[in-house]
Amino acid sequence: MKNQNKLIAITGGSGAGKTWLAGWLQRALGTNAACLSLDDFYLDHPTLPPEARAEINFDHPDAIDWPLFERVLDACRQGRSTQTPRYNFTTHTRLPFWDDFAPTPVVLVEGLWLLWQPQILERFDLKIYLDCAAQLRLERRLMRDVAERGRSADSVRMQFWKTVAPMHGQFVAPQAKWADIILRAPTDDRQLRELVEIIEMELLPNFTPATNWPDREELQPA
């Protein structure tokens, strides 16, 4: 176990800042860390027409290809190179090519339901939950989905209150009780540096802390 790579779960609601935090930590930890996103492990439905794919509840854990995700996590822990899918949120399909992924001493994994399934939860060495107010999460989701996923602002708002918020209450928020660390979003510099210190002490005893911390403005919350 001591020689295995370490997995860090970063979970929380849509728009809580999971992708941002994973990216910031990766920069702070340098070559010691790499990132994985649960978003890329949505089940593929290439035979469904676009209208039917758009009706899938992507805010429910059943939308994820959990067996594939487990295999990738296990490869990362064992230090084995693996391949990861990539998901297109505009067409709601998995892209035809896969990415090569070379695990590092620490793998930062961000996603909505990382602590929901016991067999997934037990694979993580450190579990972080981002607690973020619904209004701020909606504002961030609006910016992301309109700019990156081709959605209209009205459709984003409707989806948020129709499915995102109810599914958050049912499947995302309860995960806080299984987290080792709960961060209140938006995070401040003190929280971020303390988090790096925890990772250093518990997971990377030979890590030399950064003297120049990543610029938090270079990464956008998502």
Secondary structure, DSSP 8 states (H G I E B T S, - for coil): -TTS-EEEEEEESTTSSHHHHHHHHHHHHGGGEEEEEGGGGB---TTS-HHHHHTS-TTSGGGB-HHHHHHHHHHHHTT--EEE--EETTTTEE-S--EEE---SEEEEE-TTTTTSHHHHTT-SEEEEEE--HHHHHHHHHHHHHHHS---HHHHHHHIIIIIHHHIIIIIGGGGGG-SEEEESS--HHHHHHHHHHHHHHT-TT----SS---GGGS---
